[in-house]
Amino acid sequence: MKTLCMDSSHKYLVLGLYEDNQLIAGYAKESWKNQSEMIFPQLIALCEQAGWKSDDIDEVVITDGPGSYTGVRIAMSIAKVLCTRKHIPLYVLSSLQLLVGSHAHALAVMDARSNRAYCARYSEGKLIGKEEILTLEELKQIQKDHQFAVYGDADLIDSQAAKTDFLLNFLELRPFAREVKNIHTLVPRYLKEQDAYKVK
């Protein structure tokens, strides 16, 4: 089984080619505001490195949000076209879940601007409570009370960020990915539409 994984929801562009639960080729670098220009050249380079053609891909896994208004759509648009053309399954993960991976007692934080952040608590890949948008002051208090390992934009709440291994996280979270039943109706998942922010 050959799997393409993609995330362009926030600061990083993450692309991974996996075969039978093994990473074959991957790219994960900070590409803020440049994901749309970089995604095709990097995909082509990875496929050449792995010796793959687009027709070799059996399934696609992407993040569906929350995140950048524009960023989430980049990987999603490519995935929808590829999966529709090839009639292969598409799966989604939360972009916050991808930040944390399978770590325990973890808090994912992603800048939502205006002194707010998208956030969620996870333990071993499972969501604890719900994903939500909180003010930075609210998040600082939560962190003070619980002392989570913080992933993502930890500096927003005056914390040290734990390291995120996106390519490993895609692999470990594969069992949590949700299959998209109707690819044509898939849209980026924002916690509230008015809270989605546009990258200028």
VOGU-3710 file (C-alpha; in Angstrom, 3 decimals, decimal comma):
1> mktlcmdssh> 0,000/0,000/0,000  1,496/3,308/-1,114  0,329/6,380/0,785  0,827/10,089/0,142  0,526/12,326/3,227  0,315/16,131/3,024  -0,074/19,042/5,421  -0,014/22,742/4,499  -2,280/24,048/7,247  0,155/26,326/9,054
11> kylvlglyed> 3,852/27,247/9,011  5,207/24,009/7,596  4,887/22,149/4,353  4,872/18,431/5,100  4,945/15,761/2,397  5,511/12,075/2,983  5,556/8,987/0,796  4,957/5,771/2,725  4,831/2,157/1,625  3,494/-0,555/3,930
21> nqliagyake> 3,926/1,678/6,996  7,488/2,663/6,130  8,618/6,186/5,217  10,134/6,091/1,734  10,722/9,811/1,166  9,695/12,919/3,046  9,876/16,692/3,261  9,003/18,800/6,313  10,239/22,379/6,435  8,942/25,765/7,492
31> swknqsemif> 7,458/27,333/4,369  5,208/30,082/5,705  3,276/31,692/2,823  5,248/29,661/0,249  3,449/26,317/0,390  1,574/26,878/-2,869  4,795/27,606/-4,772  6,757/24,752/-3,211  4,311/21,865/-3,016  4,456/20,694/-6,644
41> pqlialceqa> 8,259/20,871/-7,061  8,727/19,037/-3,769  6,142/16,388/-4,647  7,840/15,777/-7,983  11,253/15,555/-6,302  9,988/13,088/-3,691  8,328/10,877/-6,298  11,534/10,831/-8,325  13,498/9,958/-5,184  11,120/7,094/-4,407
51> gwksddidev> 10,765/5,969/-8,013  7,014/6,577/-7,890  4,558/7,876/-10,443  1,284/9,515/-9,445  -0,577/6,418/-10,622  1,307/4,346/-8,036  -0,407/6,105/-5,108  -3,099/3,970/-3,442  -4,426/6,438/-0,867  -3,953/9,995/0,401
61> vitdgpgsyt> -3,958/11,384/3,949  -4,181/15,134/4,626  -5,041/17,533/7,432  -8,417/19,266/7,168  -7,864/22,075/9,685  -8,021/24,157/11,685  -5,342/26,504/10,410  -4,541/29,093/7,787  -7,531/29,990/5,607  -5,402/29,586/2,489
71> gvriamsiak> -2,961/26,962/3,715  -5,462/24,221/4,520  -6,852/24,456/0,994  -3,519/23,891/-0,761  -2,979/20,235/0,133  -6,724/19,586/0,185  -7,211/20,791/-3,395  -4,420/18,574/-4,696  -5,718/15,588/-2,738  -9,270/16,010/-4,003
81> vlctrkhipl> -8,163/16,162/-7,639  -5,820/13,180/-7,298  -8,289/10,989/-5,413  -11,172/11,852/-7,723  -9,145/11,173/-10,862  -7,727/7,889/-9,596  -10,766/6,766/-7,582  -8,656/6,172/-4,481  -9,590/6,833/-0,830  -8,869/10,102/0,955
91> yvlsslqllv> -8,383/10,312/4,724  -8,142/13,313/7,048  -6,516/14,146/10,370  -6,755/17,267/12,494  -3,869/19,677/11,992  -3,685/20,028/15,788  -3,518/16,264/16,176  -0,624/16,144/13,704  1,326/18,644/15,818  1,161/16,343/18,839
101> gshahalavm> 1,333/12,879/17,315  1,066/10,015/19,784  2,520/11,825/22,796  0,725/11,800/26,140  -0,399/14,795/28,245  0,097/17,145/25,304  -1,321/20,520/24,312  -1,415/21,628/20,669  -1,332/25,388/20,097  -1,692/27,128/16,735
111> darsnrayca> -1,836/30,888/16,230  -5,331/32,123/15,323  -4,305/35,786/15,529  -5,980/38,569/17,516  -4,432/37,181/20,730  -6,165/33,836/20,289  -5,067/30,328/19,418  -6,531/27,106/18,118  -5,860/24,508/20,774  -6,597/20,962/21,863
121> rysegkligk> -5,375/18,454/24,413  -4,318/14,988/23,304  -3,036/11,818/24,871  -1,567/9,037/22,738  -3,341/10,296/19,631  -6,750/10,656/21,270  -8,497/13,994/21,675  -9,222/14,931/25,288  -12,210/17,251/25,418  -12,576/19,267/22,221
131> eeiltleelk> -10,692/21,474/19,805  -11,406/25,125/20,500  -10,299/28,725/20,151  -9,131/30,361/23,379  -7,498/33,638/24,264  -3,799/33,493/25,003  -4,477/34,441/28,610  -6,861/31,511/28,979  -4,274/29,173/27,511  -1,547/30,498/29,770
141> qiqkdhqfav> -3,718/29,730/32,780  -4,457/26,214/31,526  -0,759/25,581/31,032  0,038/26,979/34,473  -2,514/24,649/36,047  -1,651/21,465/34,126  1,918/21,779/32,768  1,363/20,046/29,439  4,031/19,310/26,888  3,222/22,078/24,389
151> ygdadlidsq> 3,456/21,525/20,628  3,224/24,166/17,932  3,227/27,883/18,727  4,261/27,435/22,353  5,925/30,851/22,467  2,467/32,450/22,354  1,875/31,223/25,892  5,449/31,723/27,094  6,280/28,019/26,937  9,022/25,936/25,384
161> aaktdfllnf> 7,839/24,015/22,334  8,274/20,265/22,292  9,686/18,998/19,007  7,202/17,887/16,368  8,221/15,100/13,990  5,535/15,529/11,336  6,611/12,597/9,185  6,649/10,195/12,128  3,337/11,587/13,381  1,608/10,911/10,063
171> lelrpfarev> 2,745/7,300/10,346  1,744/6,833/13,980  -1,619/8,582/13,566  -2,653/6,640/10,467  -5,099/4,474/12,504  -6,873/7,668/13,635  -7,383/9,062/10,120  -11,022/9,374/9,056  -12,071/8,329/5,569  -13,839/10,990/3,519
181> knihtlvpry> -17,096/9,505/2,276  -17,816/12,213/-0,296  -14,686/13,902/-1,607  -16,689/16,506/-3,541  -18,214/17,950/-0,364  -14,966/18,048/1,635  -14,079/21,560/2,818  -11,530/22,876/5,321  -12,691/22,399/8,884  -12,615/25,587/10,896
191> lkeqdaykvk> -13,811/25,729/14,463  -15,930/28,697/13,440  -15,988/30,065/9,926  -15,617/33,637/11,159  -12,524/32,582/13,100  -10,665/31,306/10,043  -7,914/33,755/9,201  -6,531/34,734/5,851  -2,834/34,873/5,096  -2,081/38,248/3,561
//
